[in-house]
Amino acid sequence: MFYHLLYPLHNAWSALNVFKYISFRASYAAITALLISFLFGGWVIRRLEKLQIGETIRSDGPAHHQAKSGTPTMGGVLVLTACVVPTLLWADLTNHYVQLALLGTVWMGIIGFIDDYLKVVKKRPKGMIGRFKLVGQVSYGLLLGTILVYGSGGGDLVTSSTVPFIKDALVPWGWLYIPLVICVVTGTSNAVNLADGLDGLAIGLSSLAFVGFGAIAYLSGHAGFAAYLNLVPIPEAGELAVYCAAVVGAGLGFLWFNAHPARIFMGDTGSLALGGALGTVAILVKREFLLVIIGGMFVAEALSVMIQVFYYRRSGGKRLFRMAPLHHHFELGGWSETQVVVRFWIIGILLLVVGMSSLKLQ
């Protein structure tokens, strides 16, 4: 909104020329998101407590987690608000990539909200039936893939993926591109959801991932930087940096309340939305393979569940991990909750550095 209202006036007042720069608007989108989280976080917590919208801890989890029962959940509403509002204020809203990122955030957020509502308000322990949730996720992936393939007119690049560390390497997916998009957004949203089991874990790792993809979006959309780093130039992608900065600001603001001991959980409303948005951004900047590196901790969490289920069925009831997802395995191994979260963050930072280094090494 500010871009559309104020930048056209730069000829009359030169100071307004700053609204032309993505870096300026991204910085203030992050600050705005932080302020929204700080200003409304306490109110949201009190409101959820008044409505008795508290987390129900699953009985098959670590025993000491039962102490968290009743902690306000559905805090993802705060995260989504702090992501969407700054984007609407500071981004170029005519940019199709920003529109798609917002679509993914809201779409997955609605799925998560319904799931949380059924679990917490309607007292259905399993929430939304799994196949219905999957239908919602797949439907978004199908819509996103269809828009990109048939609505962008970008040629073969649209249906291709770049390969980390290898210069000018593209994987042409052809007709498999839409199934790839479905797998990426569905897998990423579920992976972030699985990681949302310890105070601050998922929101911290998500913020790190969006730092990386925000930088990639900015560099890919800048002709000079893209040429210098041998990146595939994606002119519209630069505006995604504003959106990613808003997500990072929202994440850090939410972490203020979600750090151990958490005063609020984001629930599926937040985790599915962040995961779907992360997958969407990775697709838009053609870095689906790089998502596996930068989002490596999410991949590990998801794989631990799949491996555990497979091993349990094939071994006749034995478990490979003490408990899945992976963070519970280390908890039951003697690590405190804070140790698990901070150490996973450290690994996430290392993976982010490795992923970003691929841009220079290719």
C-alpha positions as CSV (number, residue, x, y, z in Angstrom):
1,M,0.0,0.0,0.0
2,F,2.8,2.5,0.9
3,Y,4.6,1.6,-2.3
4,H,1.5,2.4,-4.4
5,L,0.5,5.5,-2.4
6,L,3.9,7.2,-1.8
7,Y,6.3,6.1,-4.5
8,P,4.3,7.9,-7.3
9,L,4.8,11.1,-5.4
10,H,8.6,10.9,-5.6
11,N,8.8,13.4,-8.4
12,A,7.3,16.0,-6.1
13,W,9.2,15.0,-3.0
14,S,12.5,13.2,-3.8
15,A,12.7,11.6,-0.3
16,L,9.9,9.3,-1.3
17,N,12.2,7.7,-3.9
18,V,13.3,5.3,-1.1
19,F,10.1,3.4,-1.7
20,K,11.6,2.3,-5.0
21,Y,14.2,0.1,-3.2
22,I,13.3,-3.4,-2.2
23,S,15.9,-3.4,0.6
24,F,14.3,-0.4,2.2
25,R,10.8,-1.8,2.1
26,A,12.0,-5.3,3.2
27,S,13.7,-3.7,6.3
28,Y,10.5,-1.9,7.3
29,A,8.3,-4.9,6.6
30,A,10.4,-6.9,9.1
31,I,10.2,-4.0,11.6
32,T,6.4,-3.7,11.1
33,A,6.0,-7.5,11.6
34,L,8.1,-7.3,14.8
35,L,6.0,-4.5,16.2
36,I,2.7,-6.2,15.4
37,S,3.9,-9.3,17.2
38,F,5.2,-7.3,20.2
39,L,2.1,-5.1,20.5
40,F,-0.5,-7.8,20.0
41,G,1.2,-10.9,21.4
42,G,0.2,-10.3,25.0
43,W,-3.4,-9.5,24.0
44,V,-3.7,-12.6,21.8
45,I,-2.4,-14.8,24.7
46,R,-4.9,-13.3,27.2
47,R,-7.7,-13.7,24.6
48,L,-6.9,-17.3,24.0
49,E,-6.7,-18.0,27.7
50,K,-10.1,-16.3,28.2
51,L,-11.6,-18.5,25.5
52,Q,-9.9,-21.5,27.1
53,I,-8.2,-22.4,23.8
54,G,-5.4,-24.5,25.3
55,E,-3.1,-27.2,23.9
56,T,-4.0,-30.8,24.5
57,I,-0.8,-32.8,24.9
58,R,-0.8,-36.2,23.3
59,S,-0.5,-39.0,25.8
60,D,2.1,-41.0,23.8
61,G,4.6,-38.1,23.8
62,P,7.3,-37.5,26.4
63,A,5.8,-37.5,29.9
64,H,7.2,-34.2,31.0
65,H,5.4,-32.5,28.1
66,Q,2.1,-33.0,30.0
67,A,3.0,-29.9,32.0
68,K,2.4,-27.8,28.9
69,S,-1.2,-28.9,28.7
70,G,-3.5,-25.9,28.6
71,T,-0.9,-23.5,27.1
72,P,-2.7,-21.2,24.7
73,T,-2.5,-22.5,21.1
74,M,-3.6,-21.3,17.6
75,G,-1.1,-18.5,18.0
76,G,-0.5,-19.0,14.3
77,V,-3.2,-16.4,13.9
78,L,-0.7,-13.8,15.3
79,V,2.1,-15.1,13.0
80,L,-0.1,-14.9,9.9
81,T,-1.3,-11.4,10.8
82,A,2.3,-10.3,11.3
83,C,3.3,-11.8,7.9
84,V,0.4,-10.6,5.8
85,V,-0.2,-7.1,7.1
86,P,3.4,-5.8,6.6
87,T,3.5,-7.4,3.2
88,L,0.3,-5.6,2.2
89,L,1.7,-2.4,3.6
90,W,5.2,-2.5,2.1
91,A,5.2,-4.8,-1.0
92,D,4.3,-4.1,-4.6
93,L,0.9,-5.8,-4.6
94,T,0.8,-6.0,-8.4
95,N,3.7,-8.5,-8.3
96,H,2.4,-12.0,-9.1
97,Y,5.0,-13.7,-6.9
98,V,4.0,-11.7,-3.9
99,Q,0.3,-12.6,-4.6
100,L,1.2,-16.3,-4.8
101,A,3.2,-16.2,-1.6
102,L,0.3,-14.6,0.2
103,L,-2.1,-17.1,-1.4
104,G,0.0,-20.0,-0.1
105,T,0.2,-18.5,3.4
106,V,-3.5,-17.9,3.8
107,W,-4.6,-21.1,2.1
108,M,-2.4,-23.3,4.3
109,G,-3.2,-21.2,7.3
110,I,-6.9,-21.8,6.8
111,I,-6.3,-25.6,6.7
112,G,-4.3,-25.4,9.9
113,F,-6.9,-23.2,11.5
114,I,-9.7,-25.7,10.8
115,D,-7.5,-28.5,12.1
116,D,-6.8,-26.5,15.3
117,Y,-10.4,-25.5,15.7
118,L,-11.6,-29.1,15.5
119,K,-9.0,-30.3,18.0
120,V,-9.2,-27.5,20.6
121,V,-12.7,-26.1,20.3
122,K,-14.7,-29.1,19.1
123,K,-12.5,-31.5,21.2
124,R,-11.8,-33.9,18.4
125,P,-8.4,-35.3,19.4
126,K,-7.2,-36.0,15.8
127,G,-8.6,-32.7,14.4
128,M,-9.2,-32.7,10.7
129,I,-9.3,-36.1,9.1
130,G,-5.9,-36.7,7.5
131,R,-7.2,-37.3,4.0
132,F,-9.2,-34.0,4.1
133,K,-6.1,-32.1,5.2
134,L,-4.1,-33.8,2.4
135,V,-6.8,-32.8,-0.2
136,G,-6.5,-29.2,0.9
137,Q,-2.7,-29.2,0.6
138,V,-2.7,-31.0,-2.8
139,S,-5.4,-28.7,-4.1
140,Y,-3.2,-25.7,-3.4
141,G,-0.1,-27.4,-5.0
142,L,-2.3,-28.2,-8.0
143,L,-3.5,-24.6,-8.3
144,L,0.0,-23.1,-7.8
145,G,1.5,-25.5,-10.4
146,T,-1.3,-24.8,-12.9
147,I,-0.9,-21.0,-12.5
148,L,2.9,-21.2,-13.0
149,V,2.7,-23.5,-16.0
150,Y,-0.2,-22.0,-17.9
151,G,-0.5,-18.5,-16.5
152,S,3.1,-17.2,-16.5
153,G,4.3,-17.6,-20.1
154,G,7.8,-18.0,-18.9
155,G,8.8,-20.8,-21.3
156,D,10.9,-23.8,-20.3
157,L,12.4,-22.0,-17.3
158,V,9.1,-22.2,-15.5
159,T,9.1,-26.0,-15.4
160,S,12.8,-26.3,-14.5
161,S,14.8,-26.4,-11.2
162,T,18.3,-25.1,-10.6
163,V,20.9,-27.5,-9.1
164,P,23.0,-26.2,-6.2
165,F,26.8,-25.9,-6.7
166,I,26.5,-26.5,-10.4
167,K,26.7,-23.6,-12.8
168,D,23.9,-23.3,-15.4
169,A,22.5,-26.6,-14.4
170,L,18.7,-26.9,-14.8
171,V,16.5,-30.0,-14.4
172,P,13.6,-29.8,-16.9
173,W,10.6,-31.4,-15.3
174,G,8.2,-31.0,-18.2
175,W,4.8,-32.6,-17.4
176,L,6.2,-33.7,-14.0
177,Y,6.5,-30.1,-12.9
178,I,2.9,-29.8,-11.4
179,P,3.4,-33.1,-9.4
180,L,6.7,-31.7,-8.2
181,V,5.0,-28.5,-7.0
182,I,2.4,-30.5,-5.2
183,C,5.0,-32.7,-3.5
184,V,7.1,-29.6,-2.4
185,V,4.3,-27.6,-0.9
186,T,2.7,-30.6,0.8
187,G,5.9,-32.1,2.0
188,T,7.2,-28.8,3.3
189,S,4.0,-27.8,5.1
190,N,3.9,-31.2,6.8
191,A,7.6,-31.2,7.7
192,V,7.4,-27.8,9.5
193,N,4.3,-29.1,11.2
194,L,6.2,-32.1,12.5
195,A,9.0,-29.9,13.8
196,D,6.5,-27.9,15.8
197,G,6.9,-30.0,18.9
198,L,9.3,-28.0,21.2
199,D,9.2,-24.4,22.3
200,G,10.7,-22.2,19.6
201,L,12.0,-25.0,17.4
202,A,9.8,-24.7,14.3
203,I,9.5,-20.9,14.4
204,G,13.3,-20.5,14.8
205,L,14.2,-22.9,12.0
206,S,11.5,-21.3,9.7
207,S,12.9,-17.8,10.3
208,L,16.4,-19.0,9.3
209,A,15.1,-20.6,6.1
210,F,13.2,-17.4,5.2
211,V,16.4,-15.4,5.7
212,G,18.1,-17.5,3.1
213,F,15.3,-17.6,0.6
214,G,14.6,-13.9,1.1
215,A,18.3,-13.2,0.1
216,I,18.0,-15.6,-2.8
217,A,14.9,-13.9,-4.0
218,Y,16.5,-10.4,-3.8
219,L,19.7,-11.6,-5.6
220,S,17.8,-13.4,-8.3
221,G,15.6,-10.4,-9.0
222,H,18.5,-8.0,-9.2
223,A,20.1,-8.1,-12.7
224,G,23.5,-7.1,-11.6
225,F,23.8,-9.5,-8.7
226,A,22.3,-12.4,-10.7
227,A,24.8,-11.9,-13.5
228,Y,27.7,-11.6,-11.0
229,L,26.7,-14.8,-9.2
230,N,25.7,-16.7,-12.3
231,L,22.1,-17.0,-11.0
232,V,19.1,-17.6,-13.2
233,P,17.6,-14.1,-13.4
234,I,14.0,-13.9,-12.2
235,P,13.0,-10.3,-12.5
236,E,9.7,-10.5,-10.4
237,A,11.4,-12.6,-7.6
238,G,13.1,-9.6,-6.0
239,E,9.8,-8.4,-4.4
240,L,9.6,-11.7,-2.5
241,A,12.3,-10.3,-0.3
242,V,9.8,-8.0,1.2
243,Y,7.5,-10.9,2.0
244,C,10.3,-13.0,3.4
245,A,11.5,-10.2,5.6
246,A,8.0,-9.8,7.0
247,V,7.9,-13.6,7.8
248,V,11.3,-13.3,9.5
249,G,10.1,-10.3,11.6
250,A,6.9,-12.2,12.5
251,G,8.9,-15.2,13.4
252,L,11.3,-13.4,15.7
253,G,8.4,-11.5,17.3
254,F,6.5,-14.7,17.9
255,L,9.6,-16.3,19.3
256,W,9.6,-13.7,22.1
257,F,6.5,-15.4,23.5
258,N,7.2,-18.9,22.2
259,A,10.7,-19.3,23.7
260,H,11.0,-21.9,26.5
261,P,8.9,-21.9,28.6
262,A,6.4,-21.0,25.9
263,R,3.5,-18.8,26.7
264,I,1.8,-19.6,23.4
265,F,2.0,-22.3,20.7
266,M,1.4,-21.5,17.0
267,G,-0.5,-24.8,16.3
268,D,-1.2,-26.1,12.9
269,T,-2.5,-22.6,11.9
270,G,1.1,-21.3,12.0
271,S,3.1,-24.4,11.1
272,L,1.2,-25.4,8.0
273,A,1.1,-21.8,6.8
274,L,4.8,-21.3,7.2
275,G,5.7,-24.6,5.6
276,G,3.4,-24.0,2.7
277,A,4.8,-20.5,2.2
278,L,8.4,-21.7,2.4
279,G,7.7,-24.3,-0.2
280,T,6.0,-21.7,-2.4
281,V,8.9,-19.3,-2.2
282,A,11.4,-22.1,-3.0
283,I,9.4,-23.0,-6.1
284,L,9.1,-19.4,-7.3
285,V,12.8,-18.8,-7.1
286,K,13.5,-22.2,-8.8
287,R,15.4,-23.5,-5.8
288,E,13.5,-26.6,-4.9
289,F,16.7,-28.7,-4.5
290,L,18.3,-26.0,-2.3
291,L,15.3,-26.2,0.0
292,V,16.5,-29.7,1.0
293,I,19.7,-28.1,2.2
294,I,18.5,-24.9,3.8
295,G,15.5,-26.7,5.3
296,G,17.5,-29.8,6.1
297,M,16.3,-30.0,9.7
298,F,12.7,-30.1,8.5
299,V,13.7,-32.9,6.1
300,A,15.3,-34.8,9.0
301,E,12.2,-34.4,11.1
302,A,10.0,-35.7,8.4
303,L,12.3,-38.6,7.4
304,S,12.6,-39.7,11.0
305,V,8.8,-40.2,11.1
306,M,8.7,-42.1,7.8
307,I,11.7,-44.3,8.8
308,Q,10.2,-45.0,12.2
309,V,6.9,-46.1,10.7
310,F,8.6,-48.2,8.0
311,Y,10.9,-49.9,10.5
312,Y,8.2,-50.5,13.0
313,R,6.0,-52.3,10.4
314,R,8.9,-54.3,8.9
315,S,10.5,-55.3,12.2
316,G,7.3,-56.5,13.9
317,G,6.9,-53.6,16.4
318,K,10.5,-52.5,17.0
319,R,11.6,-48.9,17.0
320,L,14.7,-47.4,15.3
321,F,14.4,-44.1,17.2
322,R,13.4,-43.7,20.8
323,M,10.5,-41.6,19.6
324,A,9.7,-39.7,16.4
325,P,9.9,-37.0,15.2
326,L,13.6,-36.7,15.7
327,H,13.6,-34.0,18.4
328,H,11.8,-36.4,20.8
329,H,14.5,-39.0,20.2
330,F,17.2,-36.6,21.6
331,E,14.9,-35.5,24.4
332,L,14.5,-39.1,25.6
333,G,18.2,-39.5,25.2
334,G,18.8,-37.0,28.0
335,W,19.0,-33.6,26.2
336,S,16.9,-30.9,27.8
337,E,14.3,-29.2,25.6
338,T,16.4,-26.1,25.4
339,Q,19.5,-28.1,24.4
340,V,17.6,-29.8,21.6
341,V,16.1,-26.5,20.3
342,V,19.4,-24.5,20.4
343,R,21.4,-27.4,18.9
344,F,18.9,-27.8,16.1
345,W,19.1,-24.1,15.5
346,I,22.9,-24.3,15.2
347,I,22.6,-27.1,12.6
348,G,20.0,-25.0,10.8
349,I,22.4,-22.0,10.7
350,L,25.2,-24.3,9.3
351,L,22.9,-25.6,6.7
352,L,21.9,-22.1,5.8
353,V,25.5,-21.1,5.4
354,V,26.2,-24.2,3.2
355,G,23.1,-23.4,1.1
356,M,24.0,-19.8,0.6
357,S,27.6,-20.7,-0.2
358,S,26.3,-22.6,-3.2
359,L,25.4,-19.3,-4.9
360,K,29.0,-18.3,-5.0
361,L,30.6,-21.7,-5.6
362,Q,28.5,-22.5,-8.6
